[in-house]
Amino acid sequence: MTMTRPKALVTAAVSGPGLDLLHQLADLVLDSWLDQPTLRIYNGAQLAERVAAEGASIVVVESDTCGPELYDQPIVAVCSCRGDPTNVDVTAATAAGVPVLRAPGRNADAVAELAIALLFAATRGVVREGEIYRDGKIPYQRYRAWELAGKTVGLVGLGAVGRALRWRLRGLGMDVLAYDPYAADATSSFDDLLARADVISVHAPVTEETTGMIGADAFAKMRDGVVFLNTARAKIHDTDALVAALASGKVAAAGLDHFEGEFLAPDHPLTSFPQVVLTPHIGGATYDTESNHTRTIAEDLCRLLAGARPLHIVNPEVLLG
């Protein structure tokens, strides 16, 4: 008896060697959200309708919502090209016996590199300003800074991104502390890290524990003139408290890559500080990230279809049924 070749709806951006493997595994309907003339992210009902229209049994997504309505169809696998598949109702998938695959660490190097870029830009004035002489001073006077070598940096979160950043910072000659209650080699307490670090860089996921963990009290415990970086999520710090710390000089400079609702008003107080560098959630926006998650998902899908256990399955219990 010959098995029917599966069909996959792929709304994630995919490329690289992993795409060749996907073509070998299934008939692909490639319709990346990045290739649309305007932003298109399906909600649960819209994605289920599209999957039904295509007759697909495999779904490869990045931001589209995989809700309960998807599992009214005979789905073989849901593949989320994210480290944490928050766009997938894993409970509903598990109840339907559908494996959920993910792509951990896909953008770790990309985000780590942006954190380094923000660190240099915030501390060395690497911005386009348009003025050479101002306030009676030359640039050499206005932009003098402390070198990073020999300084202490504290990482809040030591997952894939934190680890990718740690060796880069050490390569700059910095002493690296890390706080992460779920990583054995993160040996600093949160308060100790706040008290000792010249630079604090956030790389934790948003959970009940981490939401708002860096607020007014945390900023007060930091060293005067600290540099604050957040390339994770804005929910982890209190933005009003950060603005107050910048205004008082407690925080000397900051680099941020994320804002609540993916939006920051042009007249927001953060935009008024010349020592604050803002980027619009582009830490993972590299071609390598796309290639990485394509390879990870394709290799695990290959394992699944061959009857083996995928390396990055979120709900392995469905394989026991």
MARMIVEX-896015 format. One line per field, with one value per residue (C-alpha): residue in three letters; residue number from 1; y, x, z. Coordinates in Angstrom, 3 decimals. Each point is the difference from the previous one (the first is absolute). Example, Ala and Ser with C-alpha at 12.3 -4.5 7.8 and 13.67 -1.06 7.14 Angstrom:
% residues 2
rest (ALA SER)
nr (1 2)
yy (-4.500 3.440)
xx (12.300 1.370)
zz (7.800 -0.660)
This chain:
% residues 321
rest (MET THR MET THR ARG PRO LYS ALA LEU VAL THR ALA ALA VAL SER GLY PRO GLY LEU ASP LEU LEU HIS GLN LEU ALA ASP LEU VAL LEU ASP SER TRP LEU ASP GLN PRO THR LEU ARG ILE TYR ASN GLY ALA GLN LEU ALA GLU ARG VAL ALA ALA GLU GLY ALA SER ILE VAL VAL VAL GLU SER ASP THR CYS GLY PRO GLU LEU TYR ASP GLN PRO ILE VAL ALA VAL CYS SER CYS ARG GLY ASP PRO THR ASN VAL ASP VAL THR ALA ALA THR ALA ALA GLY VAL PRO VAL LEU ARG ALA PRO GLY ARG ASN ALA ASP ALA VAL ALA GLU LEU ALA ILE ALA LEU LEU PHE ALA ALA THR ARG GLY VAL VAL ARG GLU GLY GLU ILE TYR ARG ASP GLY LYS ILE PRO TYR GLN ARG TYR ARG ALA TRP GLU LEU ALA GLY LYS THR VAL GLY LEU VAL GLY LEU GLY ALA VAL GLY ARG ALA LEU ARG TRP ARG LEU ARG GLY LEU GLY MET ASP VAL LEU ALA TYR ASP PRO TYR ALA ALA ASP ALA THR SER SER PHE ASP ASP LEU LEU ALA ARG ALA ASP VAL ILE SER VAL HIS ALA PRO VAL THR GLU GLU THR THR GLY MET ILE GLY ALA ASP ALA PHE ALA LYS MET ARG ASP GLY VAL VAL PHE LEU ASN THR ALA ARG ALA LYS ILE HIS ASP THR ASP ALA LEU VAL ALA ALA LEU ALA SER GLY LYS VAL ALA ALA ALA GLY LEU ASP HIS PHE GLU GLY GLU PHE LEU ALA PRO ASP HIS PRO LEU THR SER PHE PRO GLN VAL VAL LEU THR PRO HIS ILE GLY GLY ALA THR TYR ASP THR GLU SER ASN HIS THR ARG THR ILE ALA GLU ASP LEU CYS ARG LEU LEU ALA GLY ALA ARG PRO LEU HIS ILE VAL ASN PRO GLU VAL LEU LEU GLY)
nr (1 2 3 4 5 6 7 8 9 10 11 12 13 14 15 16 17 18 19 20 21 22 23 24 25 26 27 28 29 30 31 32 33 34 35 36 37 38 39 40 41 42 43 44 45 46 47 48 49 50 51 52 53 54 55 56 57 58 59 60 61 62 63 64 65 66 67 68 69 70 71 72 73 74 75 76 77 78 79 80 81 82 83 84 85 86 87 88 89 90 91 92 93 94 95 96 97 98 99 100 101 102 103 104 105 106 107 108 109 110 111 112 113 114 115 116 117 118 119 120 121 122 123 124 125 126 127 128 129 130 131 132 133 134 135 136 137 138 139 140 141 142 143 144 145 146 147 148 149 150 151 152 153 154 155 156 157 158 159 160 161 162 163 164 165 166 167 168 169 170 171 172 173 174 175 176 177 178 179 180 181 182 183 184 185 186 187 188 189 190 191 192 193 194 195 196 197 198 199 200 201 202 203 204 205 206 207 208 209 210 211 212 213 214 215 216 217 218 219 220 221 222 223 224 225 226 227 228 229 230 231 232 233 234 235 236 237 238 239 240 241 242 243 244 245 246 247 248 249 250 251 252 253 254 255 256 257 258 259 260 261 262 263 264 265 266 267 268 269 270 271 272 273 274 275 276 277 278 279 280 281 282 283 284 285 286 287 288 289 290 291 292 293 294 295 296 297 298 299 300 301 302 303 304 305 306 307 308 309 310 311 312 313 314 315 316 317 318 319 320 321)
yy (0.000 3.401 2.940 3.120 2.800 2.750 3.585 2.888 3.576 2.134 3.570 0.485 1.386 -2.981 -0.340 -1.798 -3.727 -0.642 1.093 -2.701 -2.563 1.313 -0.448 -3.627 -0.604 1.578 1.940 3.608 2.976 2.847 3.229 1.867 2.804 2.006 -0.079 1.726 3.607 0.803 -1.758 -3.232 -2.105 -2.532 -0.393 -3.496 -0.146 1.495 -2.458 -2.979 1.145 0.388 -3.422 -1.574 1.761 -1.296 -3.499 0.176 -2.345 1.738 3.645 2.013 3.436 2.804 2.478 -1.359 -1.334 -3.759 -0.178 -2.839 0.301 -1.203 -3.464 -0.686 -1.117 -2.981 1.867 -1.993 2.701 3.668 1.560 3.385 1.722 1.583 -0.883 0.268 -0.917 2.504 0.193 -3.637 -1.280 -2.914 -1.294 -0.311 -1.604 -2.530 -0.856 -0.624 -2.126 2.434 0.452 3.582 0.713 3.120 1.587 0.928 2.239 0.916 3.690 -0.229 1.265 2.675 1.477 -0.265 1.967 2.715 0.232 0.660 2.604 1.764 -0.106 1.724 2.459 0.998 0.346 1.501 2.278 -1.984 1.820 2.376 3.398 2.519 2.351 0.183 2.983 0.680 1.813 1.262 -3.520 -2.193 -3.672 -1.228 1.782 -0.961 -3.682 -1.074 -3.287 -2.822 -3.023 -3.259 -2.147 -0.649 0.933 -2.366 -0.966 -1.756 -2.258 -0.417 -3.327 -2.599 -1.817 -0.342 3.770 0.617 -2.713 1.297 3.458 -1.168 -1.199 3.133 2.220 -2.012 0.498 3.745 -0.478 0.377 -1.895 -1.713 -0.722 -1.823 -0.397 -2.780 -2.297 -2.681 -0.076 -1.743 2.070 3.312 0.419 3.616 1.046 2.672 2.581 -0.754 0.434 3.329 1.275 -1.033 0.386 2.995 -1.282 -1.963 -1.903 -1.728 -3.379 -1.626 -1.229 1.696 -1.984 0.856 0.077 2.333 2.429 3.380 -1.482 2.998 2.873 3.003 -2.138 -1.896 3.169 1.509 -2.987 0.410 1.808 3.697 0.454 -3.543 -0.878 -1.826 -2.253 -1.922 -2.049 -2.358 1.438 3.386 -1.637 -1.017 3.591 2.873 2.607 2.908 -1.052 -0.199 3.515 1.298 -1.775 1.528 3.462 -0.260 -1.336 -3.299 -1.637 1.659 -1.615 -2.560 -2.153 -1.482 -2.269 -0.537 2.059 -0.943 -0.551 0.134 3.801 3.060 3.423 2.485 2.388 -2.626 1.192 -2.729 1.737 3.173 -1.493 0.162 -2.872 -2.362 -2.159 -1.521 -2.727 -1.385 -3.660 -1.008 -2.105 -3.182 1.606 -1.792 -2.365 -2.442 -0.129 -1.039 -2.666 -1.247 -0.529 -1.604 -2.565 -0.719 -0.515 -2.051 -2.348 -0.585 -0.487 -2.580 -1.839 0.154 -1.344 -2.794 -1.090 1.352 2.495 3.621 1.839 3.106 -1.255 2.023 -2.760 -3.343 -1.743 -0.109 -2.475 -2.513 -0.260)
xx (0.000 1.394 -0.301 -1.596 2.535 -0.919 -0.710 1.354 -1.227 3.066 -0.781 3.374 2.970 2.162 3.310 3.339 0.767 -3.006 -2.326 1.416 -0.750 -3.545 -0.543 1.102 -2.416 -3.199 -1.732 0.416 -2.307 2.456 -1.709 2.291 -1.451 3.109 -0.842 -3.383 -0.514 -1.529 0.476 -1.998 -0.220 -2.830 -2.117 -1.072 -3.144 1.704 2.888 -2.342 -1.992 3.140 1.312 -3.332 -0.049 3.496 -0.690 3.183 0.821 3.224 0.136 3.225 -0.576 1.883 -2.558 -3.384 -2.224 -0.568 -3.207 -2.392 -1.953 3.052 -0.302 -3.429 2.101 2.394 3.202 3.244 2.195 0.096 3.443 0.603 3.178 0.528 1.978 -3.136 -3.134 -2.298 -2.063 -1.101 -2.733 2.118 -2.738 -2.435 2.667 0.847 -3.670 -0.272 3.165 1.888 3.770 1.227 3.561 2.031 3.332 1.969 3.039 -0.824 0.814 2.427 3.037 -2.038 -1.385 3.389 1.607 -2.664 0.556 3.678 -0.957 -2.322 2.693 2.539 -2.529 -1.295 3.410 2.023 -2.520 -0.042 -3.047 -0.674 -0.327 0.804 1.988 3.749 0.258 -2.612 -0.160 3.538 1.410 1.628 -1.063 3.098 -1.309 -3.655 0.477 2.682 -0.979 1.321 1.368 -1.913 3.068 0.294 -3.612 -2.587 -3.148 -2.984 -2.216 -3.578 -0.863 2.475 -1.853 1.152 0.364 1.674 2.555 0.642 0.593 2.142 2.967 -0.152 0.173 2.865 1.738 -0.240 1.815 -3.078 -0.719 -3.399 -2.479 -3.274 -3.270 -2.363 -1.645 -0.366 3.648 2.518 2.919 -1.758 1.455 -0.856 -3.034 -2.200 0.895 3.726 -0.122 -1.832 2.539 3.150 -0.716 1.107 -2.219 -3.239 -1.398 -3.401 -0.520 -2.812 -3.365 -3.210 -1.513 -1.876 3.379 1.715 -2.794 0.962 2.943 2.181 -1.938 0.747 1.411 2.306 1.261 0.675 2.231 2.099 3.322 -0.086 0.643 -1.037 -0.692 -3.312 -0.738 -3.179 -0.141 -2.597 -3.437 -1.084 -2.317 3.052 0.826 -2.188 0.350 -1.045 2.601 2.624 -0.857 0.315 3.353 1.279 -1.190 1.759 3.223 -0.231 -0.108 2.626 -1.037 -2.433 -0.600 -3.460 -1.314 -3.592 -3.007 -3.453 -2.347 2.984 -0.388 1.600 -1.570 2.374 -0.410 0.586 2.468 2.470 0.538 1.201 3.186 3.017 1.629 -2.911 0.136 -3.284 -0.552 -3.417 0.203 2.552 2.322 -0.909 -0.409 2.818 -0.015 1.889 -2.907 -2.283 2.405 0.552 -3.658 -0.640 2.751 -1.073 -3.660 0.782 2.369 -2.478 -2.866 2.149 0.460 -3.716 -1.074 2.570 -1.504 2.827 -0.299 0.670 2.644 -2.114 -3.517 -2.052 -2.495 1.847 -2.864 -1.964 2.548 -0.972 -3.616)
zz (0.000 -1.013 2.386 -1.411 -0.363 2.492 -0.933 2.074 0.217 0.760 1.052 1.688 -1.920 -0.942 -1.819 -0.096 0.062 2.242 -2.784 -2.286 2.716 0.408 -3.735 0.352 2.887 -1.301 -2.740 1.074 -0.275 0.627 1.018 2.406 2.079 -0.889 -3.699 0.384 -1.207 3.408 3.323 0.115 3.125 0.166 3.103 1.015 -2.132 -3.071 0.163 0.446 -3.032 -2.101 1.023 -0.920 -3.373 -0.806 1.303 2.057 2.862 1.091 1.061 0.201 1.531 1.691 1.313 -1.103 2.783 0.148 2.036 0.931 -3.274 -1.930 1.530 -1.459 -2.969 -0.298 0.898 0.093 1.560 0.909 -0.404 1.638 -1.187 3.411 3.076 2.136 -2.008 1.708 -3.198 0.374 2.309 1.194 2.321 -2.910 -2.188 2.690 0.535 -3.747 0.015 -2.246 0.542 0.303 -1.132 0.747 -0.953 3.143 -0.378 -3.599 0.561 2.932 -1.912 -1.765 3.227 1.725 -2.833 0.229 3.754 -0.684 -2.615 2.448 2.680 -2.229 -1.416 3.422 1.648 -2.860 -1.684 -3.240 -1.389 -2.854 1.643 -2.729 2.214 0.474 2.338 2.656 3.330 -0.504 -0.050 -2.619 -0.434 1.846 3.086 -0.351 -0.770 2.439 1.637 2.140 -1.827 0.383 0.646 3.717 0.732 1.475 -1.869 1.538 -2.110 1.209 -1.605 -1.214 -2.743 -3.600 -0.542 3.348 -0.709 -3.511 1.444 2.908 -2.083 -2.143 3.069 1.409 -3.324 0.620 3.292 2.205 3.199 -0.401 2.789 -0.607 1.876 -1.067 2.574 -2.682 -1.135 2.263 -1.288 0.698 3.470 0.897 1.996 -1.533 2.659 -0.245 -3.770 0.316 2.518 -1.896 -3.725 -2.057 -2.815 0.417 -2.976 0.068 -1.709 1.979 -1.327 1.096 2.873 3.186 1.742 -2.462 -0.914 1.448 1.897 -0.863 1.502 2.191 2.828 -2.336 -1.675 3.439 0.848 -3.138 -0.114 -0.860 -3.712 -0.957 -3.636 -0.510 -2.988 -0.777 -3.196 1.487 0.824 1.340 2.558 2.015 0.932 1.187 -2.750 2.235 2.557 -2.741 -1.202 3.578 0.422 -3.249 1.034 3.372 -1.505 1.879 -3.442 -2.186 -3.294 -1.327 -3.050 -0.593 -2.747 1.105 1.078 1.259 -2.936 -2.394 -0.021 1.563 -0.520 -1.711 2.937 2.688 2.682 -1.004 -3.332 1.722 1.467 -2.326 1.888 -0.709 -3.149 -1.185 -2.578 -1.076 1.075 -2.639 2.129 -1.842 -3.411 -1.822 -2.943 2.212 2.479 -2.852 -1.205 3.565 0.830 -3.398 0.610 3.577 -0.921 -3.139 1.836 2.819 -2.443 -1.768 3.315 0.743 -3.392 0.295 3.317 2.154 2.840 -1.062 1.988 0.542 0.577 2.476 0.894 -0.211 1.777 -3.279 -1.383 2.659 -1.144)
